[in-house]
Structures are given as structure tokens and as C-alpha cells.
Amino acid sequence: MTETKKKKILVIADSPLVPSGVGTQTKYMIESLLKTGEYSFYCLAGAIRHQDYNIQAVSPYEEDWKIQPVDGYGNESIIREVLEREKPDILWFMTDPRFYVWLWEMEDEIRKSVPMVYYHVWDNYPYPTFNKQYYDSNDRVCTISKLTDDIVRTVSPTIKVTRIPHAVDTDVFKKKEVLTGRPKEIRSRLGAEDKLVFFWNNRNARRKQSGTLMFWFKDYLDLVGHDKAILVMHTEPKDPNGQDLEAIIRNCKLDQKVFLSVQKMPPEELSELYNVADCTINISDAEGFGLATLESMACETPIIVNMTGGLQEQVTDGEEWYGFGIEPSSKAIIGSQDVPWIYEDRISKEDFLDAIVKFTNLSKDQREDMGSKARQYVKDNYGMPQYAGLWYQTLNEVYEQCGSWETRKNYKAWELRKVK
């Protein structure tokens, strides 16, 4: 009996073995499709500094999942070499389009043999019409949020689009008994047995508003009492792209009020921190999706978020609320030479304090009810079965409709235009 040939996917993204949002979603996609026995993967693993650049086989998948470490996200020479050697059926890549201009510039070389599937991250309006040339250079664009989906469909109405929202593993991120085991131990170490615990899990970078949160948290404690709550921030306090959080703690006299969690930890341990928390906060001024708040909701811990990017579709389904959403008080147009315009959504201190005080005034039963509904919302809309199913369906469609190499179809690198 002839063995069916597996569909090989060339992946370019953050390393799927590191816990960034892009890396995590890439890993989820790969692992879910490997389980079908119909796919194999060759990954160009970027966005981190590697100690070893040798090609690695990932256990237990071995030949079906290989990783080649690269600087950045690779380059033209690496792509040409890997395409020729590995002969993939599809090229799949993910993250901000600014990192892939070089890849689209060689679109004619790639797409003559292999279809390109782009998993698109974009944070906000106004419509980025400057991205149209990039969207149009793919066989399929997959979008991470309702906002991103509307943007691509509006800017490039002829391109095929599939919305595949980010997902969370609800078997790992789930409610644990807070009064026993590790969650109880952590609460005791924090001195928070009878306090509200607010949690913040983000990179310490400018747009994440880490310093703003700390200053405003002090104002919140001034309102409700410094013995009422603590803030746990899971981040790197000395990140060169962010603020010196230890200096802010000293300046604002927040010792024993704000705690820094600096050790990288596996998802199972991170899940325990969400369980220790009563509420998870994200007030970024730009956020493509915001995976931490989705993980929090899966653990039945409500959220307080800025109504921007993907955060706004997490906190409410339009009727039910799974925390408190704060409407931006200002929407400034910022930009650069690469991104001429995009909104930066800032909330006000007054609106933040109003939201966190409202959460504080909820009864324990109200918080638990909100958290229970949040988990069900995640399971219904952002769970692994939906994520895996959408990728399986999408990549199978691309494989059947577009082909590759000798079977390549529905693509031409030229067009006829009438010149007046």
C-alpha cells in the first residue's frame, strides 16, 4: 500500500519553542496539524539570539518537524536555498508586515512554485492602504482578530481572507483551587491572603504602558487603602525597550505593593499565577490581540483592558462582559517612515481608576460569575479545537486550490493592462 505524501509547510516566524505570542500561536498551529499525520514542518525560527545555528529535529516528531535557527526572520539567500532543498508545498509566515517587505519583494520567485499564506498581525485603524501591495502578494491572508479581518477585507477586497483568531490551551489554562496547593502558597508568600491581587503579564515595552500602570496603581491604593490590594507584574524590569520598573517602585514607595515576577516559566506555572490573581490588566495603547488576557479568562480570572485591537473582542461579546473595558480618551495618529499612520489609543487615569474601583466593589460571587462566563466564552470562540480545525481547513484549501511546484496553479506573475 502506497503511503500518502505529507504536505510540507515552510514556516517563518518567532521560534515556536519560545513563549512569545507569535511563537506560541505558531507552536499551536504546528502541533495541531502534526497530530493529523498529514503534515510536516520546516521552520525558520527567528526573533531571538541563538547560541546554536544547527538544524534541530523536534522530539518526538523528528523528521516531521525541523527547526533552522536564523537571525531576524531570515533573508533572500536562505529562502532560495531552503525552497530548493526542502521543496515545501506552502510557505506560511506570521507577524507584523514590516518584517517581511524583503520576502514580498521576491514574491515572483516564491509564488511561481509555492503558495504564500500570511498570518497577519495589525493593531488599529485608520485603514493601512499602504499595506495593500503586501496583502495582494499572498495566496491567502489569515487574520488574528475582527479588527484585522475588517482591515484586510477593506484594503484588499480581491484577496482571499480567513479569520483565525488567536487561541489558548484550555487544558493548561484553567481554574485551580486557590485555597490549596501552589496558588495558596504563592498568595501566602505575597502576603495577599486577604487582599485583591491584580496581575500584569506583558513585555516591558513602551506601548505596554508599564510605568503608567504602576503610577496609576499607587493612585488606586491611595483611594481604597494600601492594605487592600497588590499588583504582580510578570516581566523584565530592565528591558532596554521599556522603563526601569524597579526605579518606579522605589520612587512611588510601592515596595510590598508591586511585585516583579522575572523568571521565565512554562505555561503550567503561568496558569498558577492567573489563578492567584483576581483580575488581569492590559492597558496597552496598541495590541494586536493580547494573549495574556485570553489566558487569564481561560483561568476564570476577569480582565480590565483598553478597548483597542484584539482586546476589545475579548472583554465582551457585545452583550456579556468578562471584565471592564475602558474606551480610549485619545486616539492620536502616530507613524513612521514604514508605517505612515496608525492610531495610538490612550486611556485616561480617571477612566482607569473608575474601572479598577468598580472591579474592587464587586462581590466575590460577582467576580466568580464573571470569571466562569469568561472561560466559557474562551472555550466557545478561542479554544484549541477551533484553532486547529480552521488551520487544517485553510491549509488543505490552499493545497488543493493552489498546488505547488509541478502542480502549481491559479497564479501568474504578470498581468495585461491597456495603455491609453
Legacy VTK file of the C-alpha trace (Angstrom):
# vtk DataFile Version 3.0
C-alpha trace
ASCII
DATASET POLYDATA
POINTS 420 float
0.000 0.000 0.000
1.431 3.381 -1.029
1.953 5.828 1.840
0.264 9.206 1.286
2.758 12.035 0.876
2.676 14.514 3.729
2.157 18.175 2.940
5.299 20.079 3.892
4.978 23.619 5.277
7.879 26.062 5.383
7.276 28.287 8.423
8.849 31.700 9.084
8.033 33.211 12.490
9.303 33.643 16.021
10.859 30.421 17.223
7.949 28.115 18.154
9.990 26.969 21.161
9.966 30.383 22.882
6.972 31.816 24.783
6.279 34.953 22.722
2.726 35.429 21.454
3.807 34.760 17.857
5.914 31.786 18.924
3.090 30.293 20.974
0.491 30.572 18.213
2.967 29.134 15.700
3.604 26.179 18.004
-0.136 25.595 18.491
-0.661 25.539 14.721
2.224 23.148 14.093
1.415 20.710 16.881
-2.261 20.542 15.980
-1.515 19.694 12.339
1.219 17.203 13.203
-1.401 15.231 15.113
-3.285 14.625 11.868
-0.345 12.730 10.398
-0.833 14.645 7.139
1.725 17.433 7.576
5.411 18.024 8.176
7.131 21.328 9.014
10.427 23.045 8.361
10.735 26.189 10.483
12.973 29.202 10.088
12.982 30.189 13.749
13.699 33.874 14.242
13.287 36.870 16.535
15.738 35.636 19.198
19.507 35.466 19.597
20.590 31.864 19.062
23.516 30.083 20.677
23.436 27.248 18.145
22.578 27.580 14.452
22.497 23.874 13.677
19.284 22.419 12.268
17.349 20.621 15.002
14.718 17.880 14.873
11.973 18.402 17.467
11.221 15.358 19.602
9.124 13.247 19.274
8.333 14.349 15.706
11.914 14.141 14.377
11.848 14.360 10.555
8.333 15.818 10.545
9.365 18.940 12.476
12.734 20.537 11.885
13.921 23.943 13.075
16.622 26.051 11.452
17.666 28.996 13.676
18.023 32.288 11.776
18.778 35.907 12.609
15.792 38.202 12.199
13.415 36.167 10.070
15.966 35.020 7.508
16.952 36.553 4.183
16.653 36.045 0.440
19.563 33.609 0.206
18.204 31.389 2.984
14.755 31.308 1.379
16.152 30.343 -2.016
18.324 27.623 -0.514
15.550 26.144 1.663
12.973 26.209 -1.147
15.332 24.325 -3.449
16.393 21.797 -0.821
13.152 21.152 1.084
10.623 21.623 -1.748
7.791 22.733 0.605
4.168 22.758 -0.554
3.235 26.014 1.231
5.122 28.959 2.733
3.442 30.099 5.995
4.671 33.215 7.798
3.475 35.387 10.652
3.895 38.731 12.428
3.971 42.443 11.591
4.325 43.098 7.831
7.250 45.466 8.375
9.465 42.426 8.953
8.586 40.815 5.605
8.972 43.535 2.976
12.071 41.728 1.710
10.066 38.487 1.386
7.282 40.097 -0.668
9.891 41.710 -2.893
10.857 38.204 -4.028
7.232 37.102 -4.339
7.604 36.312 -8.049
10.421 33.878 -7.266
8.491 32.134 -4.489
4.923 32.052 -5.755
5.788 30.606 -9.143
6.436 27.368 -7.206
4.864 27.685 -3.757
1.727 29.486 -2.451
2.220 32.028 0.328
-0.047 32.113 3.403
0.390 35.142 5.653
-0.955 35.142 9.253
-1.442 38.863 9.687
-0.980 40.991 12.806
-2.207 44.598 12.748
-3.179 46.744 15.712
-5.510 49.527 14.652
-7.166 51.862 12.150
-7.167 54.067 10.061
-7.151 51.598 7.177
-3.482 50.979 6.233
-3.854 51.344 2.486
-0.045 51.330 2.285
-0.233 47.599 3.153
-2.324 46.718 0.089
0.699 45.791 -2.015
1.734 43.343 0.705
-1.713 41.779 1.157
-2.035 41.320 -2.596
1.274 39.447 -2.713
-0.159 36.356 -0.988
-2.380 33.454 -1.953
-4.210 33.681 1.391
-4.182 36.165 4.266
-5.300 34.845 7.659
-6.234 37.423 10.292
-5.875 37.304 14.074
-8.844 39.470 15.107
-12.114 41.007 13.953
-10.353 44.356 13.549
-7.543 42.913 11.429
-10.050 40.967 9.357
-12.037 44.105 8.533
-8.839 45.942 7.629
-7.618 43.318 5.135
-11.044 42.816 3.518
-11.446 46.590 3.097
-7.927 47.383 1.893
-7.612 44.349 -0.422
-11.130 43.219 -1.403
-9.899 40.731 -4.022
-7.558 38.729 -1.771
-8.786 35.526 -0.105
-9.081 36.071 3.650
-9.729 33.706 6.568
-10.168 34.904 10.155
-8.307 32.602 12.556
-8.271 34.286 15.969
-5.547 33.508 18.469
-6.191 30.533 20.719
-5.414 29.315 24.220
-4.966 25.767 25.512
-7.837 25.485 27.988
-6.476 22.159 29.276
-3.433 24.049 30.601
-5.005 27.416 31.366
-7.887 26.529 33.656
-9.201 27.214 37.130
-7.308 25.707 40.062
-8.284 25.657 43.702
-6.847 28.891 45.084
-7.192 27.866 48.729
-4.922 24.833 48.383
-1.621 23.847 46.803
0.639 26.218 44.888
-1.844 29.117 44.492
-2.297 29.230 48.267
1.479 29.087 48.763
2.058 31.942 46.298
-0.627 34.111 47.897
0.922 33.493 51.297
4.398 34.471 50.060
2.939 37.687 48.649
1.185 38.445 51.917
-2.080 38.621 49.984
-4.346 36.170 51.785
-6.931 38.918 52.389
-6.061 41.277 49.503
-7.083 41.634 45.891
-4.321 40.535 43.520
-4.034 42.299 40.161
-1.818 40.701 37.527
0.016 42.165 34.521
1.790 39.844 32.071
3.490 41.673 29.205
6.805 42.639 27.769
8.125 45.777 29.425
7.937 47.898 26.271
6.752 51.439 25.607
3.347 50.626 24.099
2.516 48.311 27.016
2.294 51.301 29.403
4.044 49.504 32.267
5.157 52.670 34.048
1.772 54.318 33.628
0.105 51.325 35.283
2.428 51.500 38.291
1.857 55.221 38.886
-1.894 54.788 38.494
-1.915 51.735 40.760
-0.457 53.917 43.522
-3.298 56.403 42.944
-5.750 53.497 43.221
-4.231 52.412 46.550
-4.456 55.994 47.772
-8.202 55.782 47.085
-9.053 52.364 48.547
-6.269 51.845 51.088
-2.741 50.494 50.749
-3.713 47.292 52.566
-6.438 46.374 50.079
-4.549 45.139 47.005
-1.237 44.283 45.367
-0.014 44.229 41.766
2.102 41.390 40.350
3.966 42.218 37.117
5.402 39.281 35.155
8.034 40.998 33.034
11.674 42.047 32.683
12.125 45.231 34.766
15.346 46.242 32.977
14.199 45.665 29.387
16.024 48.264 27.230
12.768 48.826 25.298
10.873 49.698 28.480
11.128 51.605 31.724
13.181 50.879 34.835
10.367 49.368 36.881
12.496 48.930 39.983
13.217 52.664 39.983
9.482 53.398 39.782
8.813 51.078 42.732
11.369 52.988 44.795
10.139 56.408 43.705
6.465 55.655 44.354
7.181 53.743 47.585
5.465 50.655 46.204
7.646 48.085 47.943
5.425 45.166 49.026
2.639 46.721 46.923
4.039 45.919 43.461
5.861 42.613 42.982
8.018 41.732 39.967
7.962 38.187 38.615
11.069 37.944 36.439
11.679 34.214 35.927
10.544 32.702 32.647
8.152 29.877 33.384
6.306 27.133 31.497
2.584 27.549 30.738
1.568 25.296 33.634
3.267 27.602 36.162
1.990 30.722 34.433
-1.507 29.294 34.775
-0.984 29.239 38.546
-0.281 32.982 38.549
-3.523 33.682 36.698
-5.270 31.620 39.373
-3.621 33.572 42.163
-4.862 36.798 40.562
-8.356 38.231 40.978
-8.010 40.307 37.806
-5.564 40.679 34.901
-4.860 44.139 33.453
-3.726 45.240 29.978
-3.823 48.956 29.127
-1.507 48.874 26.088
-2.013 51.742 23.662
-1.745 49.224 20.788
-2.388 45.498 20.949
-2.872 43.153 18.009
-4.575 40.566 20.174
-3.238 40.313 23.731
-2.717 36.647 24.571
-2.217 37.129 28.319
-5.763 38.350 28.901
-7.168 35.418 26.901
-5.139 33.006 29.072
-6.441 34.812 32.149
-10.044 34.431 31.039
-9.480 30.718 30.439
-8.437 30.511 34.106
-11.726 32.239 35.106
-9.909 35.434 36.050
-11.674 38.578 34.705
-9.795 41.327 32.883
-9.516 45.123 32.736
-8.407 46.268 29.283
-8.109 49.170 26.904
-10.738 48.842 24.163
-8.159 48.604 21.401
-7.064 45.976 18.878
-7.916 42.410 19.795
-8.518 43.257 23.465
-11.937 44.711 22.713
-13.301 41.441 21.319
-12.073 39.536 24.384
-13.683 41.581 27.142
-17.182 41.461 25.607
-19.184 39.566 23.024
-21.371 42.635 22.528
-23.819 41.626 25.249
-21.983 39.929 28.117
-18.908 41.474 29.750
-15.978 39.411 31.069
-14.331 42.271 32.905
-14.175 46.021 32.323
-13.339 47.637 29.001
-12.025 51.208 29.011
-12.701 53.356 25.950
-9.668 55.379 24.809
-9.840 59.033 25.798
-7.482 59.985 22.966
-6.700 58.467 19.576
-3.549 60.124 18.283
-2.303 59.433 14.789
1.322 58.373 15.020
3.576 56.804 12.417
6.995 56.314 10.907
8.617 56.020 7.500
7.482 52.371 7.343
4.016 52.915 8.863
2.805 56.370 7.788
-0.247 56.314 10.054
-1.903 54.307 12.819
-3.951 55.180 15.888
-2.345 55.114 19.310
-5.177 54.548 21.800
-4.568 56.088 25.220
-6.907 55.788 28.182
-7.162 58.396 30.949
-6.189 57.904 34.573
-9.704 58.817 35.657
-11.281 56.112 33.485
-8.745 53.542 34.669
-9.397 54.346 38.326
-13.134 54.178 37.708
-12.808 50.686 36.181
-10.500 49.249 38.845
-12.610 50.664 41.684
-15.743 49.167 40.100
-13.999 45.815 39.981
-12.923 46.211 43.609
-16.532 46.830 44.630
-17.790 43.626 43.041
-18.688 40.867 45.467
-16.736 37.597 45.415
-19.743 35.877 43.835
-19.952 38.528 41.108
-16.259 38.140 40.294
-16.557 34.354 40.166
-19.623 34.526 37.944
-17.827 36.904 35.578
-14.817 34.591 35.502
-16.878 31.474 34.869
-18.609 33.116 31.898
-15.233 34.328 30.608
-13.857 30.787 30.467
-16.905 29.525 28.603
-16.570 32.392 26.110
-12.942 31.426 25.505
-13.800 27.743 25.065
-16.588 28.566 22.619
-14.601 31.000 20.477
-10.848 30.765 21.108
-10.182 27.151 22.063
-7.706 24.761 20.510
-10.311 22.667 18.617
-11.492 25.756 16.699
-7.920 26.926 16.037
-6.731 23.519 14.853
-9.804 22.993 12.703
-9.507 26.351 10.968
-5.828 25.814 10.126
-6.488 22.301 8.863
-9.323 23.508 6.640
-7.435 26.582 5.407
-4.157 24.885 4.536
-5.958 21.991 2.870
-7.887 24.505 0.756
-4.691 26.305 -0.234
-3.015 22.998 -1.087
-5.936 21.857 -3.252
-6.641 25.202 -4.932
-3.070 26.407 -5.487
-0.879 23.329 -5.770
2.919 23.596 -5.674
5.890 23.014 -7.961
4.724 20.740 -10.825
1.060 21.129 -9.764
1.157 24.904 -9.155
-1.990 26.657 -10.422
-4.121 29.808 -10.120
-1.089 32.098 -10.098
0.602 34.193 -12.738
3.389 36.683 -12.208
2.158 39.095 -14.856
-0.988 40.946 -15.926
-2.162 42.684 -19.071
-3.064 46.354 -18.849
-4.470 48.570 -21.577
-2.360 51.676 -22.051
-4.331 54.697 -23.180
LINES 1 421
420 0 1 2 3 4 5 6 7 8 9 10 11 12 13 14 15 16 17 18 19 20 21 22 23 24 25 26 27 28 29 30 31 32 33 34 35 36 37 38 39 40 41 42 43 44 45 46 47 48 49 50 51 52 53 54 55 56 57 58 59 60 61 62 63 64 65 66 67 68 69 70 71 72 73 74 75 76 77 78 79 80 81 82 83 84 85 86 87 88 89 90 91 92 93 94 95 96 97 98 99 100 101 102 103 104 105 106 107 108 109 110 111 112 113 114 115 116 117 118 119 120 121 122 123 124 125 126 127 128 129 130 131 132 133 134 135 136 137 138 139 140 141 142 143 144 145 146 147 148 149 150 151 152 153 154 155 156 157 158 159 160 161 162 163 164 165 166 167 168 169 170 171 172 173 174 175 176 177 178 179 180 181 182 183 184 185 186 187 188 189 190 191 192 193 194 195 196 197 198 199 200 201 202 203 204 205 206 207 208 209 210 211 212 213 214 215 216 217 218 219 220 221 222 223 224 225 226 227 228 229 230 231 232 233 234 235 236 237 238 239 240 241 242 243 244 245 246 247 248 249 250 251 252 253 254 255 256 257 258 259 260 261 262 263 264 265 266 267 268 269 270 271 272 273 274 275 276 277 278 279 280 281 282 283 284 285 286 287 288 289 290 291 292 293 294 295 296 297 298 299 300 301 302 303 304 305 306 307 308 309 310 311 312 313 314 315 316 317 318 319 320 321 322 323 324 325 326 327 328 329 330 331 332 333 334 335 336 337 338 339 340 341 342 343 344 345 346 347 348 349 350 351 352 353 354 355 356 357 358 359 360 361 362 363 364 365 366 367 368 369 370 371 372 373 374 375 376 377 378 379 380 381 382 383 384 385 386 387 388 389 390 391 392 393 394 395 396 397 398 399 400 401 402 403 404 405 406 407 408 409 410 411 412 413 414 415 416 417 418 419
